[in-house]
């Protein structure tokens, strides 16, 4: 079951909102219903899965903040259904909405929304106080939440004693202390300086890796959206024009508007090793001999092969010149080398891969947290990822999983006379 779902949701402000919705359903534009009301959200449908960070991205006036306020019932949809944890919040009573906000969903605002006369600890515990949690328990939970966001020991301070970034951390701690599964974050970092903003993004990514909350994040910054979001909904003039991963938004824009929006994005900061890696097809096992390695090198026209054990861990690398020599001499063991193996994690940004790629001729090995091989990144794939979506007829990186390091199909094995 989805954590959050919207089914053909509309929000029109004005006395004749019902008539405006009928015309919008008939194909009218936002401007064409202006005399009937202000159409903030038009026919929005999406689902957010438990544990997902779903980012709604759009310029000012696109309807994104109105959309998030319908999730927890701060605004009532003019038409359509909004569900939270399977529960229809569209028709809940005021008491039901209050219970939803206390137990299921927390909100982090752009401008902190802290109570200036209360301490940091009291602010972090405020949602628990409203819920009637005993003082000792809420103080403990608030202290734990402050520790999660790097504010351990600041509980006795007032908000006025904190920097802007620290105050936003208090707002995040308040949402974490509440213990809800869903976090709504409306332009939560946009009021911060760029350096502090990146620190908060890092903090959120670390917390999400540990806690697995369901996060609906609103932003007007595309780089922020692509850095934080598992999936992104792009909004324009009240409508969602595309939903997809950062890679899909970059490489497969659904409209000219989206294509123009992503044209100047720094792809090296958005795409990761896990996105561009290829299947590790051109690898051999430690028990293989030089002739088997030679055959695989010829088939894939690569100058090196990773040697991977049954546990999927990289045991070493073999090079074409060493294999050519081993075949010529008739040896049965692989000339295994440890030099030239560079491992990176799937979430490493492309910008951080170039110095690794420059340090070795072998493809980069993409490994999980236990060191098991998940994919490889040859240099040609890394360079291709920078050029944007492939044109029609061009091969996409990763279609066959092999590095391509020759123009005439000839390797050192051929010149050595090995067959």
RASULHU-V641965 format. One record per residue. N is the residue number from 1. RES is the residue in one small letter. PSI is psi in radians with two decimals (999 if undefined). NEAR is the number of other C-alpha atoms within 8 Angstrom. Layout:
N;RES;PSI;NEAR / N;RES;PSI;NEAR
This chain:
1;x;2.39;5 / 2;x;2.55;11 / 3;x;-0.69;13 / 4;x;2.40;13 / 5;x;2.49;13 / 6;x;2.30;13 / 7;x;1.81;11 / 8;x;0.95;11 / 9;x;2.33;16 / 10;x;2.55;15 / 11;x;1.98;13 / 12;x;2.20;13 / 13;x;2.32;9 / 14;x;2.79;8 / 15;x;-0.49;6 / 16;x;0.67;8 / 17;x;-0.64;13 / 18;x;-0.75;7 / 19;x;-0.68;8 / 20;x;-0.74;13 / 21;x;-0.74;12 / 22;x;-0.70;8 / 23;x;-0.63;10 / 24;x;-0.69;12 / 25;x;-0.45;8 / 26;x;0.02;6 / 27;x;0.05;6 / 28;x;2.63;9 / 29;x;3.01;7 / 30;x;-0.76;11 / 31;x;-0.56;5 / 32;x;-0.24;7 / 33;x;0.18;14 / 34;x;-0.59;9 / 35;x;-0.30;5 / 36;x;-0.42;11 / 37;x;3.08;13 / 38;x;1.98;11 / 39;x;1.85;14 / 40;x;-0.73;14 / 41;x;2.30;17 / 42;x;2.00;12 / 43;x;0.94;11 / 44;x;2.17;12 / 45;x;2.27;10 / 46;x;2.87;7 / 47;x;2.46;9 / 48;x;2.16;13 / 49;x;2.68;10 / 50;x;2.31;8 / 51;x;0.05;8 / 52;x;2.53;11 / 53;x;1.89;14 / 54;x;2.08;14 / 55;x;2.25;15 / 56;x;2.08;14 / 57;x;2.36;15 / 58;x;2.85;13 / 59;x;2.98;8 / 60;x;2.36;6 / 61;x;0.05;8 / 62;x;-0.27;13 / 63;x;0.07;15 / 64;x;-0.71;14 / 65;x;-0.61;8 / 66;x;-0.72;11 / 67;x;-0.81;9 / 68;x;-0.50;12 / 69;x;-0.25;10 / 70;x;-0.31;12 / 71;x;-0.74;12 / 72;x;0.27;13 / 73;x;0.16;10 / 74;x;-0.51;7 / 75;x;2.51;8 / 76;x;2.27;8 / 77;x;2.49;12 / 78;x;-0.57;11 / 79;x;2.70;9 / 80;x;3.13;11 / 81;x;2.32;12 / 82;x;2.21;15 / 83;x;2.51;13 / 84;x;2.03;13 / 85;x;0.68;8 / 86;x;-0.12;10 / 87;x;2.25;6 / 88;x;1.92;10 / 89;x;-0.11;13 / 90;x;-0.62;10 / 91;x;0.37;5 / 92;x;2.63;9 / 93;x;2.85;6 / 94;x;-0.68;6 / 95;x;-0.68;7 / 96;x;-0.69;8 / 97;x;-0.71;12 / 98;x;-0.69;8 / 99;x;-0.68;9 / 100;x;-0.80;10 / 101;x;-0.48;10 / 102;x;-0.64;12 / 103;x;-0.39;9 / 104;x;-0.45;10 / 105;x;2.41;13 / 106;x;2.75;12 / 107;x;2.41;9 / 108;x;2.14;13 / 109;x;2.88;11 / 110;x;-0.74;12 / 111;x;0.69;7 / 112;x;-0.88;11 / 113;x;0.72;7 / 114;x;2.67;8 / 115;x;1.95;7 / 116;x;-0.45;8 / 117;x;-0.02;5 / 118;x;2.67;9 / 119;x;2.94;12 / 120;x;-0.78;13 / 121;x;-0.71;14 / 122;x;-0.62;11 / 123;x;-0.74;13 / 124;x;-0.50;16 / 125;x;0.04;15 / 126;x;-0.76;9 / 127;x;-0.63;12 / 128;x;-0.61;11 / 129;x;-0.77;11 / 130;x;-0.52;8 / 131;x;-0.14;7 / 132;x;0.33;6 / 133;x;2.45;9 / 134;x;2.59;7 / 135;x;-0.80;7 / 136;x;-0.74;6 / 137;x;-0.75;8 / 138;x;-0.55;13 / 139;x;-0.69;11 / 140;x;-0.80;8 / 141;x;-0.64;10 / 142;x;-0.72;15 / 143;x;-0.72;11 / 144;x;-0.75;10 / 145;x;-0.69;13 / 146;x;-0.65;17 / 147;x;-0.64;10 / 148;x;-0.60;10 / 149;x;0.24;12 / 150;x;0.40;7 / 151;x;0.48;12 / 152;x;2.32;11 / 153;x;-0.08;6 / 154;x;0.11;9 / 155;x;-0.53;12 / 156;x;-0.06;8 / 157;x;2.82;10 / 158;x;2.67;11 / 159;x;-0.55;12 / 160;x;-0.29;6 / 161;x;-0.02;6 / 162;x;2.69;10 / 163;x;2.99;7 / 164;x;-0.74;7 / 165;x;-0.67;11 / 166;x;-0.67;9 / 167;x;-0.65;12 / 168;x;-0.55;12 / 169;x;-0.61;13 / 170;x;-0.74;15 / 171;x;-0.69;15 / 172;x;-0.70;10 / 173;x;-0.67;14 / 174;x;-0.72;15 / 175;x;-0.66;15 / 176;x;-0.68;9 / 177;x;-0.55;15 / 178;x;-0.42;12 / 179;x;0.29;7 / 180;x;2.71;11 / 181;x;-0.39;8 / 182;x;2.28;12 / 183;x;2.25;14 / 184;x;2.15;12 / 185;x;1.84;13 / 186;x;1.77;13 / 187;x;0.72;12 / 188;x;-0.49;14 / 189;x;0.02;10 / 190;x;-0.34;8 / 191;x;0.00;8 / 192;x;2.70;9 / 193;x;2.66;6 / 194;x;-0.74;6 / 195;x;-0.77;6 / 196;x;-0.62;9 / 197;x;-0.77;12 / 198;x;-0.66;8 / 199;x;-0.70;8 / 200;x;-0.65;11 / 201;x;-0.77;11 / 202;x;-0.75;8 / 203;x;-0.78;9 / 204;x;-0.73;8 / 205;x;-0.71;9 / 206;x;-0.78;8 / 207;x;-0.74;10 / 208;x;-0.63;9 / 209;x;-0.59;7 / 210;x;-0.69;6 / 211;x;-0.52;6 / 212;x;0.71;9 / 213;x;2.81;12 / 214;x;2.09;15 / 215;x;2.21;12 / 216;x;1.95;14 / 217;x;2.23;12 / 218;x;2.31;14 / 219;x;2.75;15 / 220;x;0.02;10 / 221;x;2.00;8 / 222;x;-0.69;10 / 223;x;-0.69;9 / 224;x;-0.74;9 / 225;x;-0.79;14 / 226;x;-0.45;11 / 227;x;-0.64;8 / 228;x;-0.55;10 / 229;x;2.33;12 / 230;x;-0.70;10 / 231;x;2.76;11 / 232;x;2.36;17 / 233;x;2.08;13 / 234;x;2.20;12 / 235;x;2.53;16 / 236;x;2.20;11 / 237;x;0.75;10 / 238;x;-0.20;14 / 239;x;2.56;12 / 240;x;2.05;11 / 241;x;-0.30;10 / 242;x;2.48;12 / 243;x;2.27;10 / 244;x;3.09;10 / 245;x;2.95;11 / 246;x;-0.71;13 / 247;x;-0.75;10 / 248;x;-0.71;9 / 249;x;-0.72;15 / 250;x;-0.81;11 / 251;x;-0.33;8 / 252;x;1.02;8 / 253;x;2.33;11 / 254;x;-0.44;9 / 255;x;2.89;7 / 256;x;-0.60;7 / 257;x;-0.81;6 / 258;x;-0.72;12 / 259;x;-0.74;11 / 260;x;-0.61;7 / 261;x;-0.67;7 / 262;x;0.01;10 / 263;x;-0.65;6 / 264;x;0.25;5 / 265;x;2.42;7 / 266;x;1.70;7 / 267;x;-0.51;8 / 268;x;-0.36;10 / 269;x;-0.21;10 / 270;x;-0.88;12 / 271;x;2.57;12 / 272;x;2.97;13 / 273;x;-0.69;16 / 274;x;-0.48;11 / 275;x;-0.73;8 / 276;x;-0.15;13 / 277;x;2.71;12 / 278;x;2.78;13 / 279;x;2.39;10 / 280;x;1.33;11 / 281;x;-0.80;7 / 282;x;1.25;12 / 283;x;2.79;9 / 284;x;2.77;10 / 285;x;2.77;9 / 286;x;-0.43;9 / 287;x;-0.14;5 / 288;x;2.72;10 / 289;x;3.00;9 / 290;x;-0.62;14 / 291;x;-0.65;8 / 292;x;-0.72;8 / 293;x;-0.71;12 / 294;x;-0.79;13 / 295;x;-0.76;8 / 296;x;-0.67;9 / 297;x;-0.73;14 / 298;x;-0.73;11 / 299;x;-0.67;6 / 300;x;-0.02;10 / 301;x;0.96;14 / 302;x;2.62;13 / 303;x;-0.03;10 / 304;x;2.76;11 / 305;x;2.39;14 / 306;x;2.47;12 / 307;x;2.06;14 / 308;x;2.24;15 / 309;x;3.08;10 / 310;x;-0.41;6 / 311;x;0.12;6 / 312;x;0.24;8 / 313;x;2.52;10 / 314;x;2.13;11 / 315;x;-0.36;10 / 316;x;-2.87;12 / 317;x;2.59;15 / 318;x;2.52;14 / 319;x;2.65;9 / 320;x;-0.68;13 / 321;x;-0.61;8 / 322;x;-0.67;9 / 323;x;-0.73;16 / 324;x;-0.73;13 / 325;x;-0.70;9 / 326;x;-0.69;13 / 327;x;-0.71;12 / 328;x;-0.65;9 / 329;x;-0.17;6 / 330;x;0.36;6 / 331;x;2.72;7 / 332;x;-0.21;7 / 333;x;2.54;8 / 334;x;2.38;11 / 335;x;1.28;9 / 336;x;2.38;8 / 337;x;2.57;8 / 338;x;-0.24;8 / 339;x;2.38;6 / 340;x;-0.01;10 / 341;x;2.09;11 / 342;x;2.08;8 / 343;x;2.44;8 / 344;x;2.78;10 / 345;x;2.76;11 / 346;x;-0.46;11 / 347;x;0.18;7 / 348;x;2.24;11 / 349;x;2.64;12 / 350;x;-0.63;14 / 351;x;-0.48;7 / 352;x;0.05;8 / 353;x;-0.37;10 / 354;x;-0.71;8 / 355;x;-0.49;7 / 356;x;-0.79;10 / 357;x;-0.57;11 / 358;x;-0.29;7 / 359;x;-0.10;7 / 360;x;2.66;10 / 361;x;-0.35;8 / 362;x;2.71;11 / 363;x;2.59;11 / 364;x;2.44;13 / 365;x;2.13;13 / 366;x;2.03;16 / 367;x;2.66;14 / 368;x;-3.05;10 / 369;x;-0.23;6 / 370;x;0.15;5 / 371;x;0.20;8 / 372;x;2.43;11 / 373;x;2.22;13 / 374;x;-0.48;10 / 375;x;3.10;12 / 376;x;2.72;13 / 377;x;1.69;14 / 378;x;2.81;12 / 379;x;-0.70;9 / 380;x;-0.61;8 / 381;x;-0.71;12 / 382;x;-0.76;11 / 383;x;-0.67;8 / 384;x;-0.58;9 / 385;x;-0.40;9 / 386;x;-0.34;8 / 387;x;-0.09;7 / 388;x;-2.97;8 / 389;x;2.44;7 / 390;x;2.54;9 / 391;x;2.87;5 / 392;x;2.30;4 / 393;x;-0.26;5 / 394;x;2.58;6 / 395;x;2.41;6 / 396;x;2.56;6 / 397;x;2.43;9 / 398;x;0.15;11 / 399;x;-0.49;7 / 400;x;-0.01;7 / 401;x;0.21;11 / 402;x;2.51;13 / 403;x;2.53;12 / 404;x;1.90;9 / 405;x;0.37;7 / 406;x;2.66;9 / 407;x;-0.36;5 / 408;x;0.16;4 / 409;x;0.12;7 / 410;x;2.45;11 / 411;x;3.10;12 / 412;x;-0.42;9 / 413;x;-0.69;14 / 414;x;-0.76;9 / 415;x;-0.37;8 / 416;x;-0.15;9 / 417;x;0.15;7 / 418;x;2.46;9 / 419;x;999;4
